[in-house]
């Protein structure tokens, strides 16, 4: 294990730079995502949710009399922008 959680394990004989160089070598993108709580299900549900919200908002913008009510341009922009950002 590269760090046992104690302050003394950071290496008192060396500077904090040793800790960061070890961190850079041992931390992969997968472990960052695992620690942050990233899940594939959340990513897919988030994208699909924003896609359906964008389609619903577009329908309300094009046909305001259908039951969605009038949709403002900023709401339409938010829906498609959220879908684009979540897709990335």
C-alpha positions as CSV (number, residue, x, y, z in Angstrom):
1,X,0.0,0.0,0.0
2,X,1.4,3.4,-0.9
3,X,-0.1,5.3,2.0
4,X,-1.4,3.8,5.3
5,X,-3.3,7.0,6.3
6,X,-0.8,8.3,8.9
7,X,1.0,11.5,8.7
8,X,4.3,9.8,9.5
9,X,4.0,7.6,6.5
10,X,4.4,10.6,4.2
11,X,8.1,10.4,4.7
12,X,9.6,12.8,7.1
13,X,13.1,12.4,5.6
14,X,11.8,13.7,2.2
15,X,9.5,16.5,1.3
16,X,5.9,16.4,0.4
17,X,7.0,16.2,-3.2
18,X,7.8,12.5,-2.7
19,X,4.3,11.9,-1.6
20,X,2.9,13.6,-4.7
21,X,5.3,11.7,-7.1
22,X,4.2,8.5,-5.5
23,X,0.5,9.5,-5.8
24,X,1.0,10.3,-9.5
25,X,2.5,6.9,-10.2
26,X,-0.1,4.9,-8.2
27,X,-3.4,6.6,-8.9
28,X,-5.1,5.7,-12.1
29,X,-8.2,7.3,-13.6
30,X,-10.2,4.2,-12.6
31,X,-9.3,4.6,-9.0
32,X,-10.3,8.2,-9.0
33,X,-13.7,7.4,-10.5
34,X,-14.1,4.5,-8.0
35,X,-13.4,6.8,-5.1
36,X,-15.7,9.5,-6.4
37,X,-18.6,7.1,-6.6
38,X,-18.9,7.1,-10.4
39,X,-21.2,4.4,-11.7
40,X,-22.0,3.5,-15.3
41,X,-25.7,3.2,-14.4
42,X,-25.8,6.8,-13.2
43,X,-24.1,8.0,-16.4
44,X,-26.5,6.2,-18.7
45,X,-29.6,7.2,-16.8
46,X,-28.4,10.8,-16.7
47,X,-27.9,11.0,-20.4
48,X,-31.2,9.2,-21.2
49,X,-33.1,11.4,-18.8
50,X,-31.7,14.6,-20.3
51,X,-32.4,13.3,-23.8
52,X,-36.1,12.6,-23.0
53,X,-36.4,16.0,-21.2
54,X,-34.9,17.7,-24.2
55,X,-37.3,16.0,-26.6
56,X,-40.3,16.8,-24.3
57,X,-39.1,20.5,-24.1
58,X,-38.7,20.6,-27.9
59,X,-42.2,19.3,-28.3
60,X,-43.5,21.9,-26.0
61,X,-41.6,24.6,-27.8
62,X,-42.8,23.6,-31.3
63,X,-46.4,22.7,-30.2
64,X,-47.2,24.8,-27.1
65,X,-50.9,23.8,-27.2
66,X,-50.2,20.0,-26.6
67,X,-50.2,20.0,-22.8
68,X,-46.6,20.8,-22.0
69,X,-47.5,24.5,-22.0
70,X,-45.3,27.1,-23.5
71,X,-41.6,26.4,-23.2
72,X,-39.2,29.4,-23.2
73,X,-36.0,29.4,-25.3
74,X,-33.8,29.3,-22.2
75,X,-35.5,26.1,-21.0
76,X,-35.0,24.6,-24.4
77,X,-31.3,25.6,-24.4
78,X,-30.9,24.1,-20.9
79,X,-32.4,20.8,-21.9
80,X,-30.2,20.3,-25.0
81,X,-27.1,21.7,-23.3
82,X,-27.6,19.4,-20.3
83,X,-27.9,16.4,-22.7
84,X,-24.7,17.4,-24.6
85,X,-22.7,17.9,-21.4
86,X,-23.9,14.7,-19.8
87,X,-23.1,12.8,-23.0
88,X,-19.5,13.9,-22.8
